[in-house]
Amino acid sequence: MIASAPRPNEIFAGNRAAGRIAVSVSAAAGVSRRTRVHEAGSLRVRFPNGERQGTLDAVLVNTAGGMTGGDRADIDVKVGAGARLTVTTAAAEKVYRSLGPDTEIAVKLAVGAGGALAWVPQETIVFDRVRLRRAIDVALARDANLLLAETVIFGRSAMGETVRSGHFRDRWRVRVDGALVFAETISLEDKIAQRLAERAVAGGSVAVASVIKIPGDDDSIAAVRAMQDEFAGEVGVSAWNGLVVARLVAPDGAALRRDLIAVVTALGGQPLPRLWLN
């Protein structure tokens, strides 16, 4: 009996990259240690520096060298009571154009009582005709600490790239002690360049970032606003109900990176991982 040839959509699915990371960190005698590390598919996690100023560093690596339509990444990070963890990426994540299926990224973050998580991956760079769906879900204990920073760059300006069209959907949900404290969904459909040019969206900038700090207060706002004259792009910051949110836009990725390093350092109270500063 001769087996039938695989159909084109089956061949396409077989060539897609899928990766999963699950990391748990706990504290003992004031030291944060990894208690569970699960890796599958194209994703890896490394702990290059051990503890840094009492915080364990984790670096995510995508061995696929980028993502495209049909690829999926699942990241699950749990920080136990009293533990401290900083998570970054080895390099910027590139999301290329899709011929049809979405690229999917799902991030789940949980921090226990008295724990602290800094989620500071390097930039996500998207290309023309991208189809990206990302979801970030955060669950915090009432007295947990969170610093979350995400950057998206729509095309590499230095390479003359423009993201004219595509589909970009970014969904964030943050809960403290089970209560929803922050919910946001950004959706850019079809004419992305046209939308980014609108003043209420990005004013023509192609590099954008959001930062959330919990807990946060007026002192956090003052630390950012004190640097307003030094920013290359535009930075807005506000606080309510114990959290601080900063928004950044800049004409290119390099300008935004400089501004973001300043904002994250001011809000986090400690230097970023060494990979950010190379």
C-alpha positions in Angstrom: 0.0 0.0 0.0 1.4 3.4 -1.0 0.9 6.2 1.4 -0.7 9.3 0.1 1.5 12.4 -0.2 1.1 15.0 2.5 -1.1 18.0 1.7 0.5 21.4 1.4 -1.0 22.7 4.7 0.3 19.6 6.5 3.8 20.3 5.2 3.5 23.9 6.3 2.4 22.9 9.8 5.2 20.5 10.1 7.8 23.2 9.4 6.4 25.6 12.1 8.4 26.3 15.3 6.7 25.7 18.6 8.5 26.4 21.9 7.5 26.3 25.6 9.3 27.4 28.7 8.1 26.9 32.3 10.2 28.2 35.1 9.6 28.3 38.9 11.8 30.1 41.4 11.6 29.9 45.2 13.5 31.6 48.0 15.4 29.8 50.8 17.5 31.6 53.5 17.2 34.8 51.5 18.5 33.2 48.3 16.5 32.8 45.1 16.9 29.5 43.3 15.2 27.8 40.4 13.1 24.9 41.5 11.7 23.8 38.1 12.8 24.4 34.5 11.0 22.9 31.6 12.1 23.5 28.0 10.4 22.2 24.8 10.8 22.9 21.1 12.7 26.0 20.0 12.8 27.9 23.4 15.6 27.6 26.0 16.3 29.4 29.3 19.7 30.1 30.8 20.8 31.5 34.1 24.2 33.0 33.3 25.0 35.1 36.3 23.4 33.4 39.3 22.2 36.0 41.7 22.8 39.7 41.0 22.1 42.0 43.9 19.9 39.4 45.4 18.0 38.7 42.2 18.2 35.6 40.0 18.7 36.4 36.3 17.1 34.3 33.6 17.7 34.7 29.8 15.3 33.3 27.2 16.7 32.1 23.9 14.7 31.3 20.7 16.8 28.8 18.8 14.6 29.2 15.8 16.1 32.6 15.1 12.8 34.4 14.8 9.1 33.7 14.4 6.7 33.7 11.5 3.1 32.7 10.7 2.1 29.5 12.4 4.9 29.6 15.0 3.9 29.6 18.7 5.7 30.4 22.0 4.4 29.7 25.4 6.2 31.1 28.4 5.1 30.4 32.0 7.1 32.0 34.9 6.2 31.5 38.6 8.1 33.4 41.3 7.5 32.0 44.8 7.0 33.9 48.1 10.0 36.1 48.8 11.9 35.1 45.7 13.3 37.7 43.2 13.7 37.1 39.4 14.7 39.1 36.4 13.8 37.8 33.0 15.2 39.1 29.7 16.0 37.7 26.2 19.3 37.0 24.6 18.4 39.3 21.6 15.6 41.1 20.0 12.8 38.8 18.9 12.0 39.2 15.1 8.5 38.4 13.9 8.5 38.0 10.1 5.7 38.3 7.6 3.0 35.6 7.4 1.4 34.0 4.4 -1.7 33.4 6.4 -1.6 31.9 9.9 -0.9 34.0 13.0 2.2 34.0 15.0 1.2 33.4 18.6 2.9 34.4 21.8 1.4 33.6 25.2 3.1 34.8 28.4 1.9 33.8 31.9 3.6 35.4 34.9 2.8 34.7 38.6 4.4 36.3 41.7 3.8 35.1 45.2 3.7 37.1 48.5 6.7 39.3 48.9 8.2 38.1 45.6 9.5 40.4 42.9 9.6 39.9 39.1 11.2 42.2 36.5 10.0 41.1 33.0 12.3 43.1 30.7 12.7 41.3 27.4 14.6 43.1 24.6 12.7 44.5 21.7 10.1 42.7 19.5 10.8 43.7 15.9 7.9 43.1 13.5 8.1 43.1 9.7 5.8 44.1 6.9 2.7 41.9 6.5 3.2 40.5 10.0 0.3 38.6 11.7 1.1 38.6 15.5 -1.2 37.8 18.4 0.3 38.1 21.8 -1.3 37.7 25.3 0.4 38.6 28.6 -1.4 37.5 31.7 -0.1 38.4 35.2 -1.2 37.2 38.6 0.2 38.9 41.7 -0.1 38.4 45.4 -1.3 41.5 47.2 2.2 42.4 48.3 4.1 41.2 45.3 6.3 43.5 43.1 6.2 43.7 39.4 8.2 45.6 36.8 7.1 44.8 33.2 8.5 46.4 30.1 7.7 45.5 26.5 8.9 47.2 23.3 7.6 46.8 19.8 9.5 48.2 16.8 7.6 48.4 13.5 10.3 47.8 10.9 14.0 48.6 11.2 14.4 52.2 10.2 18.2 51.9 9.7 17.5 49.2 7.1 14.9 51.3 5.3 12.1 49.0 6.3 8.5 50.1 6.7 5.6 48.1 8.1 2.8 49.2 5.8 0.2 46.5 6.5 -0.4 43.5 8.7 -2.3 42.4 11.8 -1.0 43.1 15.3 -3.0 42.3 18.4 -1.6 42.7 21.9 -3.7 41.7 25.0 -2.5 42.5 28.6 -4.3 41.5 31.8 -2.9 42.1 35.3 -4.6 40.8 38.5 -3.6 41.5 42.1 -5.0 39.0 44.6 -7.4 37.9 41.9 -8.8 41.3 41.2 -8.3 42.8 37.7 -6.3 46.0 38.0 -5.1 46.5 34.4 -6.6 45.5 31.1 -5.6 46.6 27.7 -5.9 45.3 24.1 -4.1 47.0 21.3 -5.2 46.1 17.8 -3.6 47.4 14.6 -5.3 45.9 11.5 -4.3 46.2 7.9 -2.9 49.7 7.3 -0.4 49.8 10.2 1.7 52.6 8.9 -1.3 54.8 8.5 -2.5 54.1 12.0 0.9 54.8 13.5 1.0 58.1 11.8 -2.1 59.3 13.7 -1.3 61.7 16.5 -3.4 59.8 19.0 -1.6 56.5 18.2 2.1 57.2 17.7 2.4 60.5 15.9 4.5 58.9 13.1 6.8 57.1 15.5 7.6 53.4 14.7 9.0 52.4 18.1 6.7 52.1 21.1 6.9 50.7 24.6 4.8 50.3 27.7 6.1 49.9 31.3 4.1 48.8 34.3 5.3 49.0 37.9 3.4 47.6 40.9 3.4 48.9 43.5 3.9 52.4 42.2 3.1 55.9 43.5 3.8 59.6 42.9 7.5 59.2 43.8 7.8 56.8 40.8 6.2 59.4 38.5 8.5 62.1 39.8 11.6 60.0 39.1 10.5 59.6 35.4 9.4 63.2 34.9 12.6 64.5 36.3 14.3 63.2 33.1 11.8 64.7 30.6 14.4 67.0 29.0 16.8 64.1 28.3 14.4 61.9 26.4 14.9 61.4 22.6 11.2 60.6 22.1 8.0 61.2 24.0 7.4 59.7 27.4 4.1 59.9 29.4 3.7 58.4 32.9 0.7 58.2 35.3 -0.3 56.4 38.5 -3.5 55.2 40.0 -4.7 52.6 42.5 -1.1 51.6 43.4 0.3 51.1 39.9 2.4 53.2 37.5 2.2 53.0 33.7 4.7 54.7 31.4 4.2 55.0 27.6 7.1 55.7 25.3 7.2 56.4 21.6 10.3 57.3 19.5 11.2 57.7 15.8 13.4 54.6 15.8 14.5 51.7 18.0 17.8 53.1 19.0 16.2 56.3 20.5 13.5 54.3 22.2 16.0 51.9 23.7 17.9 54.8 25.3 14.7 56.3 26.8 13.5 52.9 28.0 16.7 52.1 29.8 16.4 55.4 31.7 12.8 54.8 32.6 13.2 51.2 33.6 16.3 52.0 35.7 14.4 54.8 37.4 11.4 52.7 38.2 13.2 49.5 39.0 15.8 51.0 41.3 18.6 48.7 39.9 20.5 48.3 36.7 19.1 46.3 33.8 20.6 42.9 32.9 24.1 43.1 31.3 22.7 42.0 27.9 20.6 45.2 27.7 23.7 47.3 28.1 26.1 45.6 25.7 
